[in-house]
Amino acid sequence: MWAIVQTYARCEHKAIENLHRQNYDAFCPLLTHYSSKARIVESPLFPCYVFVNIAPQQPWYAINSTYGVIRLLTDRNKINPKPIFVHDEKINEILVLAGAAEDPLPAGTLVRIRGRNNPLYDMVGTVVGMSKLMRVSVMMHIFSRDVIVEFVSPSELEKV
């Protein structure tokens, strides 16, 4: 079953590497997005957290002393704490979310605004980039000048 491990800031990869050395299966779901300098980068979907697979009878106390790890999240039982497990279905949902979080609209893509409630409905623009929060920036020609408009969801746009 998958348990949650809290890591130090920006030490997710280091923690995973050291957990693998101890024969634990661990992973950190990544989000692919554009940086502020228009480069494609990957960052953790859940900063400072990774998932580790622990068999029912496998000892887990060594995880807390792993380099890069703060602690394995456990229940509040002080006498006999047990790891907090995440069901496999939720892990699959997280993996799907991380896969779907990849940039669906790369920079330079022509898009048409959808959603009849949007005042820019049916206008066309060019995608400039996408933020970490999946907000899409689109360059549009409005009132005789170019303006960058940010959309909360890529679903509000369709490729032309």
Helices and strands as residue ranges (DSSP letters): E 2-7, H 12-21, E 25-27, E 30-34, E 40-44, E 49-53, G 61-65, E 69-72, E 85-86, H 88-100, E 110-113, E 124-130, E 136-142, E 145-151, G 154-156, E 157-159
